[in-house]
């Protein structure tokens, strides 16, 4: 079966978002891993993706309020709007598209002060905007392949706090806008909790794992009913990572609750999920997410090493790389074992600069790292011995 390459984000620029005063992450790869000390800004980068996904799902007001509004969101001692910009391709060899978003705040709440989509058609030339809005007013070029000379149509929005892409992305006349809306609303930012995953849920198959993993039994039920071969792959991989586990079943109780049962060797009677280790549950949840038959277009994972044995982390990194053929992954970690299987181009080290804001450097651009690699040193070893130029928690700022 031919695997269709998903849209790829190639760069992210953020200004005035908490510790991200002005940061640009360029040349992003299908798997991008963020390293850095506690408080360096890894989770803040992760939260930028979460904010966008929530804003496209629920509108900007709810995620804005949830994060403390401008008072907590805007970088300290800074002025001006919050800016988020992504550059992406819908597929290989398609035009590079820029989505630019600026958010401000008035007494009535958040406003979309600027939002546009731009691309370059043909073999070159300057990018042009085929969607351009300020505070609820703007124009869009309709059609599948907008050209700079095409007519721009006014489409007023219902208010200054409304995202143009969310509104116009529901109209068939705007295929490129629809594509971006569908892309971002499909993102999955994972905050997996073993405690949440071991609970009993209402019976009923569910296609997509929830952010905290609380519906894991429902997704197992869905895979059992619709994709038994894929579920068999998940269990086979789980057995390799946790050798004593033979099988996992989702059983419907008399009161319509659903629970997971784990059959572990050599015992004949399976045990309930609440008696299974945190690491086993998290590994099952990660594999369920990574082996999703119809995965989200972007998956974010925070610190996958929590509760997992260090020896399985290189293998989990390999699972992430295999999944990146069908999705894009953004991962934060503190684990040298996880990065051992990665390429230096896939890793960004975040740190606080002399002004206290987050900065980033790609490991492939650090002096000496490639020389150590040629000598056979693993990336985790190079990192732990202090040979990365930045990001040492015992040496604040650049080395």
C-alpha positions in Angstrom: 0.0 0.0 0.0 1.3 3.4 -1.0 1.8 5.8 2.0 0.8 9.3 1.2 3.2 11.9 2.6 1.4 14.2 5.1 1.8 18.0 5.1 5.1 19.0 6.6 5.9 22.0 8.7 9.3 23.3 7.7 9.7 26.3 10.1 8.1 27.9 13.1 8.6 31.5 14.2 7.2 32.8 17.4 7.3 36.3 19.0 6.1 37.5 22.4 4.7 34.1 23.5 5.8 33.7 27.2 9.6 32.9 27.1 9.6 32.9 23.3 10.4 36.5 22.8 11.7 36.0 19.3 12.6 32.5 18.2 12.7 30.8 14.8 13.0 27.0 14.3 14.0 26.4 10.7 14.5 23.2 8.6 12.2 21.1 10.8 12.3 17.4 10.1 9.6 14.7 10.2 10.8 14.0 13.8 11.9 17.1 15.7 13.2 16.7 19.3 13.6 19.5 21.8 16.2 19.2 24.5 17.1 21.6 27.2 17.2 22.3 31.0 14.0 22.7 33.0 12.5 26.1 32.3 14.3 26.5 29.0 11.1 26.8 26.9 10.6 23.2 25.6 7.0 23.0 26.9 6.3 26.5 25.7 7.2 25.6 22.1 5.0 22.5 22.6 2.2 24.8 23.9 2.3 27.0 20.8 1.2 24.0 18.7 -1.4 23.2 21.4 -2.7 26.8 21.3 -3.1 26.8 17.6 -4.9 23.4 17.6 -7.3 24.6 20.3 -7.9 28.0 18.6 -8.9 26.3 15.4 -11.2 23.9 17.2 -12.8 26.3 19.8 -11.9 29.8 18.6 -9.2 31.9 20.2 -11.1 33.1 23.3 -11.2 29.8 25.2 -7.4 28.9 24.9 -6.6 32.6 25.4 -8.5 32.7 28.7 -7.2 29.3 29.8 -3.6 30.5 29.5 -4.2 33.7 31.5 -4.8 36.2 28.6 -2.2 38.8 27.7 -1.1 39.2 31.3 0.4 35.7 31.3 0.8 35.0 27.6 2.8 37.9 26.4 6.6 37.8 27.0 7.6 39.8 30.1 8.9 43.4 29.5 7.8 43.2 25.8 5.2 45.1 23.7 3.3 44.4 20.6 1.2 41.5 19.5 1.9 37.8 19.8 3.1 36.4 16.5 2.9 32.8 15.3 4.1 31.9 11.8 4.4 28.4 10.2 5.8 27.6 6.8 4.6 24.3 5.4 4.1 22.2 2.3 0.9 20.3 1.7 2.9 17.6 -0.1 6.4 17.1 -1.6 7.2 19.5 -4.4 4.1 21.7 -3.8 4.5 25.4 -3.1 5.7 26.6 0.2 2.8 28.2 2.1 3.1 30.7 5.0 0.5 31.0 7.6 0.9 34.2 9.7 -1.1 35.0 12.8 -0.9 38.0 15.1 -3.0 38.3 18.3 -3.6 41.4 20.4 -6.0 42.3 23.2 -8.5 45.0 23.9 -10.8 45.6 26.8 -13.3 43.2 25.2 -10.8 40.4 24.9 -8.4 38.9 22.3 -8.4 40.1 18.7 -6.9 38.7 15.5 -4.9 41.8 14.5 -3.4 40.2 11.4 -3.9 36.9 9.7 -2.7 35.9 6.2 -1.8 33.0 3.9 0.8 33.5 1.2 2.6 31.3 -1.4 4.6 31.6 -4.6 3.2 30.1 -7.7 5.2 28.8 -10.6 9.0 28.6 -10.7 9.8 31.8 -8.7 8.8 35.3 -8.0 7.7 37.0 -4.7 5.2 35.4 -2.4 1.7 36.9 -2.6 -1.1 36.7 -0.1 -4.2 34.9 -1.1 -5.9 35.5 2.2 -5.3 38.7 4.1 -7.3 39.9 7.2 -7.1 42.4 10.0 -9.5 42.5 12.9 -12.3 40.7 11.1 -12.0 42.5 7.7 -10.2 41.3 4.7 -10.1 39.6 1.3 -9.5 36.1 -0.1 -8.7 34.7 -3.5 -11.0 31.7 -4.1 -10.2 28.6 -6.2 -7.9 25.7 -6.0 -4.8 27.4 -7.3 -4.9 31.1 -6.4 -2.9 33.4 -8.7 -1.6 36.9 -7.8 -3.7 38.5 -10.6 -6.9 36.8 -9.5 -9.8 38.8 -8.1 -9.8 39.2 -4.3 -13.2 38.8 -2.7 -14.3 40.6 0.5 -15.6 38.2 3.1 -16.2 40.0 6.4 -16.0 37.9 9.5 -18.5 37.9 12.4 -16.0 39.7 14.8 -12.4 40.8 15.3 -11.7 37.7 17.5 -12.6 35.2 14.7 -9.9 33.3 12.7 -10.4 33.8 9.0 -9.0 30.3 8.2 -11.5 28.7 10.6 -14.5 30.5 9.0 -13.5 30.5 5.3 -12.1 26.9 5.7 -15.7 25.7 5.8 -16.5 27.0 2.3 -15.9 24.7 -0.7 -14.7 27.7 -2.7 -11.4 27.9 -0.7 -9.6 24.5 -1.0 -6.3 25.8 0.2 -7.8 27.4 3.2 -9.8 24.2 3.9 -6.5 22.2 3.6 -4.9 24.3 6.3 -7.9 24.2 8.6 -8.1 20.4 8.3 -4.3 20.1 8.8 -4.3 22.1 12.1 -7.5 20.7 13.5 -6.0 17.2 13.1 -3.0 17.9 15.4 -2.7 15.7 18.5 -0.8 17.1 21.5 -0.2 14.2 23.9 -0.1 14.6 27.7 -0.3 10.9 28.5 -1.1 10.0 32.0 -0.8 6.4 33.2 -3.4 7.1 35.9 -5.9 8.4 33.4 -5.2 5.4 31.0 -6.0 2.8 33.7 -9.5 4.1 34.4 -12.7 2.4 33.3 -14.6 4.3 30.6 -18.1 4.1 29.1 -18.2 1.3 26.4 -18.0 2.4 22.8 -15.3 2.3 20.2 -13.4 5.6 19.7 -11.1 6.3 16.8 -8.6 8.7 18.3 -6.7 8.6 21.6 -7.5 11.5 23.9 -4.6 13.8 25.0 -4.4 12.2 28.4 -5.0 8.6 27.2 -8.1 8.2 29.3 -10.0 6.5 26.4 -7.3 3.9 25.7 -9.8 1.0 26.2 -12.2 2.6 23.7 -9.4 2.9 21.1 -8.4 -0.7 21.7 -12.0 -1.7 21.1 -12.1 0.3 17.9 -8.9 -1.3 16.6 -10.2 -4.8 17.6 -13.4 -4.2 15.6 -12.0 -2.3 12.6 -8.3 -2.9 12.3 -7.5 -6.3 13.9 -4.2 -6.6 12.0 -3.0 -3.3 13.2 -3.9 -4.2 16.8 -1.9 -7.4 16.4 1.1 -5.3 15.3 0.7 -3.2 18.4 0.5 -6.2 20.7 3.5 -7.9 19.0 5.6 -4.7 19.5 4.4 -4.4 23.1 5.5 -8.0 23.7 9.0 -7.2 22.4 9.2 -4.1 24.7 7.5 -5.8 27.7 8.2 -9.5 27.2 5.8 -11.0 29.8 2.7 -9.4 28.3 0.9 -11.8 26.0 -2.4 -10.1 25.2 -4.5 -7.1 26.0 -8.3 -7.2 25.8 -11.1 -4.6 26.2 -14.0 -6.1 28.1 -17.5 -4.6 28.4 -19.0 -4.8 31.9 -22.6 -5.3 32.8 -22.9 -1.6 33.7 -21.6 -0.7 30.2 -18.2 0.4 31.4 -15.1 -0.7 29.5 -11.9 -2.0 31.1 -8.6 -3.3 29.9 -7.4 -6.8 30.8 -3.7 -7.7 30.6 -2.8 -11.4 30.1 0.8 -11.8 31.5 2.9 -15.0 31.3 2.9 -17.5 32.8 -0.4 -16.9 34.5 -3.7 -18.0 33.1 -5.9 -15.3 34.6 -5.6 -11.7 33.2 -5.3 -8.7 35.5 -7.1 -5.4 35.4 -5.3 -2.3 34.1 -5.2 -0.7 37.5 -2.8 -3.4 38.6 -0.5 -3.0 35.6 2.7 -0.9 35.8 2.7 2.7 34.7 5.4 2.0 32.2 3.4 -0.9 30.5 0.3 1.3 30.2 2.3 4.3 28.8 4.1 2.0 26.3 0.7 0.6 25.1 -0.7 4.1 24.8 2.3 5.4 22.8 2.2 2.4 20.4 -1.6 2.9 20.0 -0.9 6.5 19.0 2.0 5.8 16.7 0.3 2.8 15.0 -2.9 4.8 14.4 -4.2 3.6 11.0 -5.2 7.2 10.2 -2.8 9.2 12.3 -3.1 12.9 13.2 -1.1 15.1 10.8 1.1 16.2 13.7 1.7 14.5 17.0 3.3 16.1 20.0 4.8 14.0 22.8 6.0 15.5 26.1 8.9 13.6 27.8 8.1 10.1 26.7 10.8 8.7 29.0 8.6 9.2 32.1 7.9 5.7 33.7 9.7 3.8 31.0 12.9 1.8 31.4 15.9 3.5 29.8 16.6 0.4 27.7 13.3 0.7 25.8 13.8 4.4 24.9 16.0 3.9 21.8 13.5 1.5 20.5 10.6 4.0 21.2 12.6 6.6 19.2 12.8 4.1 16.3 9.0 3.7 16.5 8.6 7.4 16.3 10.8 7.6 13.2 8.8 4.8 11.6 5.6 6.7 12.3 7.0 9.9 10.9 6.5 8.5 7.4 2.8 9.0 8.0 2.8 12.0 10.4 5.1 14.7 11.8 6.3 14.5 15.4 7.4 17.2 17.9 8.9 15.6 21.0 10.4 17.0 24.2 12.8 15.0 26.3 15.5 14.9 28.9 16.7 11.4 28.0 20.1 10.7 26.5 18.9 7.2 25.7 16.1 8.5 23.6 18.3 10.8 21.4 20.9 8.0 20.8 18.8 6.9 17.8 18.4 10.4 16.4 20.3 12.4 13.8 21.8 15.7 14.9 19.6 17.5 12.4 16.6 16.3 14.3 17.5 17.8 17.6 17.2 21.4 18.8 18.7 22.4 22.2 16.8 25.2 23.9 18.3 27.5 26.5 17.8 30.9 28.1 19.9 33.7 26.6 21.5 36.6 28.5 18.1 38.4 28.6 16.2 35.5 30.0 14.4 34.5 26.8 14.4 31.2 25.0 16.9 30.6 22.3 17.6 27.5 20.3 20.5 25.8 18.4 20.4 22.7 16.2 22.8 20.0 17.3 24.1 19.5 13.7 25.3 23.1 13.8 27.4 22.7 17.0 31.2 22.5 16.6 32.8 19.2 17.5 29.6 17.1 17.6 30.1 15.6 14.2 33.7 14.9 15.0 32.7 12.9 18.1 30.0 11.1 15.9 32.7 10.0 13.4 34.6 8.5 16.3 31.6 6.4 17.2 30.2 8.3 20.1 26.5 8.3 20.7 24.6 11.6 20.8 23.4 10.9 24.4 27.0 10.3 25.5 28.2 13.5 23.8 25.4 15.4 25.5 25.9 14.0 29.0 29.7 14.7 28.8 28.9 18.4 28.2 30.1 18.6 24.6 26.9 20.4 23.3 27.5 24.1 23.1 24.4 25.1 25.0 21.7 23.7 27.3 23.9 22.5 30.2 21.7 23.0 33.3 24.9 23.6 35.3 26.1 26.3 32.9 23.4 28.8 32.2 23.3 30.3 28.8 25.7 29.6 25.9 29.0 27.9 26.7 
